[in-house]
Amino acid sequence: LDTIVRWVDGGAPRGNPEDMPAPVTWPDESKWNFAEQFDGPPDLILESTPYTMPAEASDVWWKPQVPTGLTAERWARAIEIRPKTVAGRKIIHHAIARLVQEEPDAQLRQANQDNPAAGIADRSRSAGTFMEWAVGKQGEVMRPGSGKLMMPGSEILWDIHIAAAGEEVTDSVELGVYLYPENEPPANRQVLHLMGTGQMDIPPNSFAMTEGFFPLQRAARIESYQPHMHLRGTAMSLEAVLPSGRRQLLSHVGDFNFNWHNSYVYTDDAAPLLPKGTLMKVTAWYDNTVANRANPDPNVWVGSGSRTTDEMGHAWGNVTYFDDEEYETEVAK
């Protein structure tokens, strides 16, 4: 940045045109990210009800509910979420798609009932968060042999955070689902959990740290890890506190950037396999000082909230659960 300032102060002299890099070729915004990998667009595309955001307005959390149209059980093997138009990217801070269905897994229902953020009135019909999208995220591909179950008659409950951008914009959000063939269901089911804390109080001109926990009610394999913080977040770690009391550091992101919400997918030989009763611990670090160039104002107290200028401190993690026999089989591998 200092180099650019000196160049501008010097009159912004033009360099040798022959030294210029080739023009950037930008991706086609109309194409889905995983279309090439799966030989075509998503098998199922669902769209939220459009919303018109005025040029100036307070933030909005838009929560329409739309049917999936499914008449039989289907399994998702990859998922994408995106604003429908390029203009929509100016106003959509994040979008969460929650799956609402007659949930056959009683233990999964209980896990989602313990999550007050689910936002579903009838928790008996909650299958939890299907996928979360934020700036920079491309989508999620399930590990081969696992997927996300969608039941007949299911619906998607959207939770879309919209912020004004200085011009009126009307847009919707699209959910693209790549499905397993009907006669080839995967052996294991993945679910997405929010792990961390919604409580924080960061003083002005200071550094801070938060801790949050999530219990595994069954043996499980952690498939992916996606830190979620806002502009003052700098780092996040994921640990497993085993029933024996031993602690295991699973992942650490030391250079968090709000503009790139990456979901880190574990390779086959690195995906953590954890026993029932393991406590997942998420630790987040924040920089509310002038040294943080992304900080909108280091002179204010910062609490937990959904606005970009507020903070969050949780991780999204895809989890595959196992019964006792399945867990022993996985350990033996």
ZAFIDREN-647108 format. One record per residue (C-alpha): z, x, y; residue in one letter; residue number from 0. Coordinates in nm, 2 decimals. Each point is the difference from the previous one (the first is absolute). Example, Ala and Ser with C-alpha at 12.3 -4.5 7.8 and 13.67 -1.06 7.14 Angstrom:
% ZAFIDREN-647108
+--------+--------+--------+------+-----+
:     zz :     xx :     yy : code : pos :
+--------+--------+--------+------+-----+
:   0.78 :   1.23 :  -0.45 :    a :   0 :
:  -0.07 :   0.14 :   0.34 :    s :   1 :
+--------+--------+--------+------+-----+
% end
This chain:
% ZAFIDREN-647108
+--------+--------+--------+------+-----+
:     zz :     xx :     yy : code : pos :
+--------+--------+--------+------+-----+
:   0.00 :   0.00 :   0.00 :    l :   0 :
:   0.09 :   0.28 :   0.24 :    d :   1 :
:  -0.35 :   0.16 :  -0.07 :    t :   2 :
:  -0.17 :  -0.33 :   0.09 :    i :   3 :
:   0.20 :  -0.02 :   0.32 :    v :   4 :
:  -0.10 :   0.35 :   0.11 :    r :   5 :
:  -0.36 :  -0.08 :  -0.08 :    w :   6 :
:   0.01 :  -0.32 :   0.21 :    v :   7 :
:   0.18 :   0.19 :   0.29 :    d :   8 :
:  -0.28 :   0.26 :  -0.02 :    g :   9 :
:  -0.27 :  -0.27 :   0.07 :    g :  10 :
:  -0.08 :  -0.08 :  -0.37 :    a :  11 :
:  -0.28 :   0.25 :  -0.03 :    p :  12 :
:  -0.26 :  -0.08 :  -0.27 :    r :  13 :
:  -0.02 :   0.25 :  -0.29 :    g :  14 :
:  -0.31 :   0.11 :  -0.19 :    n :  15 :
:  -0.16 :  -0.32 :  -0.15 :    p :  16 :
:  -0.10 :   0.20 :  -0.31 :    e :  17 :
:   0.37 :   0.04 :  -0.08 :    d :  18 :
:   0.06 :  -0.37 :  -0.02 :    m :  19 :
:   0.09 :  -0.14 :  -0.34 :    p :  20 :
:  -0.23 :  -0.26 :  -0.16 :    a :  21 :
:   0.06 :  -0.36 :   0.11 :    p :  22 :
:   0.27 :  -0.17 :  -0.22 :    v :  23 :
:  -0.14 :  -0.26 :  -0.24 :    t :  24 :
:   0.25 :  -0.28 :  -0.01 :    w :  25 :
:   0.05 :  -0.22 :  -0.30 :    p :  26 :
:  -0.17 :  -0.34 :  -0.01 :    d :  27 :
:   0.28 :  -0.24 :   0.11 :    e :  28 :
:  -0.16 :  -0.29 :  -0.20 :    s :  29 :
:   0.05 :   0.18 :  -0.34 :    k :  30 :
:   0.32 :  -0.02 :  -0.20 :    w :  31 :
:   0.17 :   0.34 :  -0.07 :    n :  32 :
:   0.00 :  -0.03 :  -0.38 :    f :  33 :
:  -0.34 :  -0.17 :  -0.04 :    a :  34 :
:  -0.17 :   0.32 :  -0.12 :    e :  35 :
:   0.29 :   0.07 :  -0.24 :    q :  36 :
:  -0.02 :  -0.35 :  -0.16 :    f :  37 :
:  -0.38 :  -0.04 :   0.03 :    d :  38 :
:   0.01 :  -0.28 :   0.26 :    g :  39 :
:   0.21 :  -0.20 :   0.24 :    p :  40 :
:   0.33 :  -0.16 :  -0.10 :    p :  41 :
:  -0.01 :  -0.27 :  -0.26 :    d :  42 :
:   0.23 :  -0.22 :   0.21 :    l :  43 :
:   0.00 :  -0.01 :   0.38 :    i :  44 :
:   0.26 :  -0.21 :   0.19 :    l :  45 :
:   0.01 :  -0.04 :   0.38 :    e :  46 :
:   0.30 :  -0.09 :   0.21 :    s :  47 :
:  -0.03 :  -0.28 :   0.26 :    t :  48 :
:  -0.15 :   0.15 :   0.32 :    p :  49 :
:   0.23 :   0.06 :   0.30 :    y :  50 :
:  -0.10 :   0.04 :   0.36 :    t :  51 :
:   0.22 :   0.25 :   0.19 :    m :  52 :
:  -0.01 :  -0.02 :   0.38 :    p :  53 :
:  -0.06 :   0.31 :   0.21 :    a :  54 :
:   0.37 :   0.00 :   0.09 :    e :  55 :
:   0.27 :  -0.15 :  -0.21 :    a :  56 :
:   0.31 :   0.07 :  -0.20 :    s :  57 :
:  -0.04 :   0.13 :  -0.36 :    d :  58 :
:  -0.08 :  -0.27 :  -0.26 :    v :  59 :
:   0.09 :  -0.01 :  -0.37 :    w :  60 :
:  -0.27 :  -0.23 :  -0.15 :    w :  61 :
:   0.09 :  -0.15 :  -0.34 :    k :  62 :
:  -0.28 :  -0.22 :  -0.14 :    p :  63 :
:  -0.01 :  -0.08 :  -0.37 :    q :  64 :
:  -0.32 :  -0.02 :  -0.19 :    v :  65 :
:  -0.08 :  -0.09 :  -0.37 :    p :  66 :
:  -0.15 :   0.26 :  -0.22 :    t :  67 :
:  -0.21 :  -0.26 :  -0.18 :    g :  68 :
:   0.08 :   0.15 :  -0.34 :    l :  69 :
:   0.00 :  -0.24 :  -0.30 :    t :  70 :
:   0.11 :   0.26 :  -0.26 :    a :  71 :
:   0.21 :   0.31 :  -0.02 :    e :  72 :
:  -0.17 :   0.31 :   0.15 :    r :  73 :
:   0.11 :   0.36 :   0.04 :    w :  74 :
:  -0.07 :   0.21 :   0.31 :    a :  75 :
:  -0.10 :   0.36 :  -0.06 :    r :  76 :
:  -0.06 :   0.09 :   0.37 :    a :  77 :
:   0.08 :  -0.17 :   0.34 :    i :  78 :
:  -0.12 :   0.05 :   0.35 :    e :  79 :
:   0.11 :  -0.17 :   0.33 :    i :  80 :
:  -0.19 :   0.04 :   0.32 :    r :  81 :
:  -0.04 :  -0.17 :   0.34 :    p :  82 :
:  -0.33 :  -0.19 :  -0.03 :    k :  83 :
:  -0.16 :   0.15 :   0.31 :    t :  84 :
:   0.03 :   0.33 :   0.18 :    v :  85 :
:   0.13 :  -0.18 :   0.31 :    a :  86 :
:   0.29 :  -0.13 :  -0.22 :    g :  87 :
:   0.12 :   0.35 :  -0.06 :    r :  88 :
:   0.10 :   0.01 :   0.37 :    k :  89 :
:   0.25 :  -0.28 :  -0.04 :    i :  90 :
:   0.12 :   0.01 :  -0.37 :    i :  91 :
:   0.30 :   0.23 :  -0.04 :    h :  92 :
:   0.05 :  -0.08 :  -0.37 :    h :  93 :
:  -0.07 :  -0.27 :  -0.26 :    a :  94 :
:   0.21 :  -0.09 :  -0.30 :    i :  95 :
:  -0.14 :  -0.22 :  -0.28 :    a :  96 :
:   0.27 :  -0.16 :  -0.21 :    r :  97 :
:  -0.08 :  -0.17 :  -0.33 :    l :  98 :
:   0.14 :  -0.35 :  -0.05 :    v :  99 :
:  -0.02 :  -0.14 :  -0.35 :    q : 100 :
:   0.19 :  -0.15 :  -0.29 :    e : 101 :
:   0.15 :   0.33 :  -0.10 :    e : 102 :
:   0.05 :   0.05 :  -0.38 :    p : 103 :
:   0.22 :   0.31 :   0.04 :    d : 104 :
:   0.36 :  -0.11 :   0.06 :    a : 105 :
:   0.12 :   0.35 :   0.08 :    q : 106 :
:  -0.28 :   0.05 :   0.25 :    l : 107 :
:   0.09 :  -0.33 :   0.17 :    r : 108 :
:   0.36 :   0.13 :   0.03 :    q : 109 :
:  -0.12 :   0.33 :   0.16 :    a : 110 :
:  -0.20 :  -0.19 :   0.25 :    n : 111 :
:   0.29 :  -0.24 :   0.07 :    q : 112 :
:   0.20 :   0.30 :   0.09 :    d : 113 :
:  -0.26 :   0.10 :   0.27 :    n : 114 :
:   0.07 :  -0.21 :   0.31 :    p : 115 :
:  -0.33 :   0.12 :   0.15 :    a : 116 :
:  -0.21 :  -0.20 :  -0.25 :    a : 117 :
:  -0.03 :  -0.29 :   0.24 :    g : 118 :
:  -0.08 :  -0.25 :  -0.28 :    i : 119 :
:   0.19 :  -0.33 :   0.02 :    a : 120 :
:   0.00 :  -0.06 :  -0.38 :    d : 121 :
:   0.11 :   0.33 :  -0.14 :    r : 122 :
:  -0.07 :  -0.12 :  -0.36 :    s : 123 :
:  -0.37 :   0.02 :   0.09 :    r : 124 :
:   0.03 :   0.36 :   0.14 :    s : 125 :
:  -0.19 :   0.28 :  -0.18 :    a : 126 :
:   0.08 :   0.23 :   0.29 :    g : 127 :
:  -0.23 :   0.20 :   0.23 :    t : 128 :
:  -0.35 :   0.03 :  -0.14 :    f : 129 :
:  -0.10 :   0.27 :   0.25 :    m : 130 :
:   0.08 :   0.13 :   0.34 :    e : 131 :
:  -0.25 :   0.14 :   0.25 :    w : 132 :
:   0.06 :   0.21 :   0.31 :    a : 133 :
:  -0.20 :   0.23 :   0.21 :    v : 134 :
:  -0.18 :   0.26 :  -0.21 :    g : 135 :
:   0.05 :  -0.15 :  -0.34 :    k : 136 :
:  -0.30 :  -0.03 :  -0.23 :    q : 137 :
:   0.14 :  -0.22 :  -0.27 :    g : 138 :
:   0.16 :   0.03 :  -0.34 :    e : 139 :
:  -0.14 :   0.08 :  -0.35 :    v : 140 :
:   0.21 :  -0.08 :  -0.30 :    m : 141 :
:   0.06 :   0.26 :  -0.27 :    r : 142 :
:  -0.23 :  -0.07 :  -0.30 :    p : 143 :
:   0.17 :  -0.24 :  -0.24 :    g : 144 :
:   0.21 :  -0.16 :   0.27 :    s : 145 :
:  -0.07 :  -0.27 :   0.26 :    g : 146 :
:   0.14 :  -0.28 :   0.21 :    k : 147 :
:   0.02 :  -0.35 :  -0.15 :    l : 148 :
:  -0.15 :  -0.29 :   0.19 :    m : 149 :
:   0.08 :  -0.35 :  -0.15 :    m : 150 :
:  -0.21 :  -0.32 :   0.02 :    p : 151 :
:   0.08 :  -0.20 :   0.31 :    g : 152 :
:   0.14 :   0.31 :   0.18 :    s : 153 :
:  -0.01 :   0.04 :   0.38 :    e : 154 :
:   0.01 :   0.28 :   0.25 :    i : 155 :
:   0.26 :  -0.02 :   0.27 :    l : 156 :
:  -0.11 :   0.23 :   0.29 :    w : 157 :
:   0.23 :   0.18 :   0.24 :    d : 158 :
:  -0.22 :   0.14 :   0.27 :    i : 159 :
:   0.14 :   0.19 :   0.30 :    h : 160 :
:  -0.23 :  -0.05 :   0.30 :    i : 161 :
:   0.04 :   0.18 :   0.33 :    a : 162 :
:  -0.20 :  -0.06 :   0.33 :    a : 163 :
:  -0.26 :   0.27 :   0.08 :    a : 164 :
:  -0.10 :  -0.09 :   0.36 :    g : 165 :
:  -0.29 :  -0.23 :  -0.11 :    e : 166 :
:  -0.02 :  -0.33 :  -0.19 :    e : 167 :
:  -0.07 :   0.06 :  -0.36 :    v : 168 :
:  -0.05 :  -0.25 :  -0.29 :    t : 169 :
:   0.02 :   0.14 :  -0.35 :    d : 170 :
:   0.12 :  -0.05 :  -0.35 :    s : 171 :
:   0.11 :   0.23 :  -0.28 :    v : 172 :
:  -0.18 :   0.03 :  -0.33 :    e : 173 :
:   0.15 :   0.07 :  -0.34 :    l : 174 :
:  -0.24 :   0.15 :  -0.26 :    g : 175 :
:   0.11 :   0.00 :  -0.37 :    v : 176 :
:  -0.18 :   0.19 :  -0.28 :    y : 177 :
:   0.08 :  -0.17 :  -0.33 :    l : 178 :
:   0.03 :   0.11 :  -0.35 :    y : 179 :
:  -0.25 :  -0.19 :  -0.23 :    p : 180 :
:   0.15 :  -0.32 :  -0.13 :    e : 181 :
:   0.02 :   0.12 :  -0.36 :    n : 182 :
:   0.14 :   0.34 :   0.09 :    e : 183 :
:   0.35 :  -0.05 :   0.15 :    p : 184 :
:   0.20 :   0.32 :   0.06 :    p : 185 :
:   0.30 :   0.08 :  -0.21 :    a : 186 :
:   0.24 :   0.04 :   0.29 :    n : 187 :
:   0.08 :  -0.18 :   0.32 :    r : 188 :
:   0.05 :   0.16 :   0.34 :    q : 189 :
:   0.20 :  -0.15 :   0.29 :    v : 190 :
:   0.05 :   0.12 :   0.35 :    l : 191 :
:   0.35 :   0.05 :   0.14 :    h : 192 :
:   0.14 :   0.07 :   0.34 :    l : 193 :
:   0.26 :   0.28 :  -0.03 :    m : 194 :
:   0.22 :   0.11 :   0.29 :    g : 195 :
:   0.20 :  -0.14 :   0.29 :    t : 196 :
:  -0.05 :  -0.25 :   0.28 :    g : 197 :
:   0.31 :   0.14 :   0.19 :    q : 198 :
:  -0.02 :   0.28 :   0.26 :    m : 199 :
:   0.12 :   0.08 :   0.34 :    d : 200 :
:  -0.16 :   0.31 :   0.16 :    i : 201 :
:   0.15 :   0.12 :   0.34 :    p : 202 :
:  -0.22 :   0.12 :   0.28 :    p : 203 :
:  -0.11 :   0.37 :   0.00 :    n : 204 :
:   0.13 :   0.06 :  -0.35 :    s : 205 :
:  -0.09 :   0.05 :  -0.37 :    f : 206 :
:   0.11 :  -0.24 :  -0.27 :    a : 207 :
:   0.00 :  -0.06 :  -0.37 :    m : 208 :
:   0.02 :  -0.32 :  -0.21 :    t : 209 :
:   0.06 :  -0.07 :  -0.37 :    e : 210 :
:  -0.09 :  -0.30 :  -0.20 :    g : 211 :
:   0.02 :  -0.09 :  -0.37 :    f : 212 :
:  -0.18 :  -0.21 :  -0.26 :    f : 213 :
:   0.14 :  -0.05 :  -0.36 :    p : 214 :
:  -0.23 :   0.00 :  -0.30 :    l : 215 :
:   0.11 :  -0.29 :  -0.22 :    q : 216 :
:  -0.22 :   0.12 :  -0.28 :    r : 217 :
:  -0.14 :   0.33 :  -0.12 :    a : 218 :
:  -0.31 :   0.07 :   0.21 :    a : 219 :
:  -0.27 :   0.24 :   0.09 :    r : 220 :
:  -0.06 :   0.06 :   0.38 :    i : 221 :
:  -0.37 :  -0.01 :   0.05 :    e : 222 :
:  -0.03 :   0.07 :   0.37 :    s : 223 :
:   0.19 :   0.08 :   0.32 :    y : 224 :
:  -0.09 :  -0.11 :   0.35 :    q : 225 :
:   0.24 :   0.09 :   0.29 :    p : 226 :
:   0.01 :  -0.26 :   0.29 :    h : 227 :
:   0.14 :   0.09 :   0.34 :    m : 228 :
:  -0.12 :  -0.04 :   0.35 :    h : 229 :
:  -0.05 :   0.24 :   0.29 :    l : 230 :
:   0.33 :   0.19 :  -0.02 :    r : 231 :
:  -0.01 :   0.05 :  -0.37 :    g : 232 :
:  -0.06 :   0.36 :  -0.11 :    t : 233 :
:   0.09 :   0.03 :  -0.37 :    a : 234 :
:   0.10 :  -0.20 :  -0.30 :    m : 235 :
:   0.12 :   0.09 :  -0.35 :    s : 236 :
:   0.03 :  -0.20 :  -0.32 :    l : 237 :
:   0.28 :   0.09 :  -0.25 :    e : 238 :
:   0.12 :  -0.14 :  -0.33 :    a : 239 :
:   0.37 :  -0.02 :  -0.06 :    v : 240 :
:   0.02 :  -0.03 :  -0.38 :    l : 241 :
:   0.27 :  -0.19 :  -0.19 :    p : 242 :
:   0.16 :   0.33 :  -0.10 :    s : 243 :
:   0.04 :   0.08 :   0.37 :    g : 244 :
:  -0.26 :   0.27 :   0.01 :    r : 245 :
:  -0.24 :  -0.01 :   0.30 :    r : 246 :
:  -0.37 :   0.07 :  -0.02 :    q : 247 :
:  -0.22 :   0.05 :   0.30 :    l : 248 :
:  -0.33 :  -0.18 :  -0.08 :    l : 249 :
:  -0.21 :   0.04 :   0.32 :    s : 250 :
:   0.04 :   0.12 :   0.36 :    h : 251 :
:  -0.24 :  -0.06 :   0.29 :    v : 252 :
:   0.09 :   0.24 :   0.27 :    g : 253 :
:  -0.27 :  -0.07 :   0.26 :    d : 254 :
:  -0.02 :  -0.38 :   0.02 :    f : 255 :
:  -0.27 :  -0.13 :   0.24 :    n : 256 :
:   0.00 :  -0.37 :   0.10 :    f : 257 :
:  -0.38 :   0.01 :   0.02 :    n : 258 :
:  -0.03 :   0.07 :  -0.38 :    w : 259 :
:   0.20 :  -0.22 :  -0.23 :    h : 260 :
:  -0.09 :   0.17 :  -0.33 :    n : 261 :
:   0.10 :  -0.12 :  -0.34 :    s : 262 :
:   0.07 :   0.30 :  -0.22 :    y : 263 :
:  -0.09 :  -0.08 :  -0.36 :    v : 264 :
:   0.17 :   0.22 :  -0.27 :    y : 265 :
:  -0.22 :   0.16 :  -0.26 :    t : 266 :
:   0.06 :  -0.08 :  -0.36 :    d : 267 :
:   0.21 :   0.31 :  -0.06 :    d : 268 :
:   0.21 :  -0.05 :   0.31 :    a : 269 :
:   0.07 :  -0.37 :   0.02 :    a : 270 :
:   0.39 :  -0.03 :  -0.01 :    p : 271 :
:   0.12 :  -0.18 :  -0.32 :    l : 272 :
:   0.35 :  -0.13 :   0.08 :    l : 273 :
:   0.27 :  -0.18 :  -0.21 :    p : 274 :
:   0.15 :  -0.34 :   0.07 :    k : 275 :
:   0.27 :   0.02 :   0.27 :    g : 276 :
:  -0.16 :   0.28 :   0.20 :    t : 277 :
:   0.06 :  -0.03 :   0.37 :    l : 278 :
:  -0.30 :   0.08 :   0.22 :    m : 279 :
:   0.11 :   0.17 :   0.33 :    k : 280 :
:  -0.23 :   0.02 :   0.30 :    v : 281 :
:   0.10 :   0.24 :   0.29 :    t : 282 :
:  -0.19 :  -0.01 :   0.33 :    a : 283 :
:   0.02 :   0.23 :   0.30 :    w : 284 :
:  -0.08 :  -0.08 :   0.36 :    y : 285 :
:  -0.07 :   0.19 :   0.32 :    d : 286 :
:   0.08 :  -0.21 :   0.32 :    n : 287 :
:  -0.04 :   0.30 :   0.24 :    t : 288 :
:  -0.26 :   0.11 :   0.25 :    v : 289 :
:  -0.12 :   0.26 :  -0.26 :    a : 290 :
:  -0.15 :  -0.28 :  -0.20 :    n : 291 :
:  -0.34 :  -0.06 :   0.16 :    r : 292 :
:  -0.04 :  -0.34 :  -0.17 :    a : 293 :
:   0.33 :  -0.13 :   0.15 :    n : 294 :
:  -0.07 :  -0.28 :   0.25 :    p : 295 :
:   0.34 :   0.05 :   0.17 :    d : 296 :
:   0.27 :   0.24 :  -0.10 :    p : 297 :
:   0.25 :  -0.15 :   0.25 :    n : 298 :
:   0.06 :  -0.32 :  -0.19 :    v : 299 :
:   0.21 :  -0.11 :  -0.30 :    w : 300 :
:  -0.21 :  -0.09 :  -0.29 :    v : 301 :
:   0.09 :  -0.25 :  -0.27 :    g : 302 :
:  -0.17 :  -0.15 :  -0.31 :    s : 303 :
:  -0.29 :  -0.23 :   0.08 :    g : 304 :
:  -0.36 :  -0.09 :  -0.07 :    s : 305 :
:  -0.15 :   0.10 :   0.34 :    r : 306 :
:  -0.17 :   0.34 :   0.01 :    t : 307 :
:   0.26 :   0.11 :   0.26 :    t : 308 :
:   0.29 :  -0.09 :  -0.24 :    d : 309 :
:   0.06 :   0.19 :  -0.32 :    e : 310 :
:   0.00 :  -0.05 :  -0.38 :    m : 311 :
:   0.12 :   0.22 :  -0.28 :    g : 312 :
:  -0.13 :  -0.12 :  -0.34 :    h : 313 :
:  -0.25 :   0.10 :  -0.27 :    a : 314 :
:  -0.24 :  -0.21 :  -0.19 :    w : 315 :
:   0.00 :   0.08 :  -0.37 :    g : 316 :
:  -0.21 :  -0.14 :  -0.28 :    n : 317 :
:   0.21 :  -0.02 :  -0.32 :    v : 318 :
:  -0.08 :  -0.07 :  -0.36 :    t : 319 :
:   0.29 :  -0.14 :  -0.20 :    y : 320 :
:   0.07 :   0.05 :  -0.37 :    f : 321 :
:   0.23 :  -0.16 :  -0.25 :    d : 322 :
:   0.23 :   0.24 :  -0.20 :    d : 323 :
:  -0.25 :   0.05 :  -0.28 :    e : 324 :
:  -0.29 :   0.06 :   0.23 :    e : 325 :
:   0.21 :   0.25 :   0.20 :    y : 326 :
:   0.09 :   0.20 :  -0.31 :    e : 327 :
:  -0.37 :   0.01 :  -0.09 :    t : 328 :
:  -0.09 :   0.13 :   0.34 :    e : 329 :
:   0.28 :   0.27 :  -0.01 :    v : 330 :
:  -0.13 :   0.11 :  -0.34 :    a : 331 :
:  -0.34 :   0.06 :   0.15 :    k : 332 :
+--------+--------+--------+------+-----+
% end
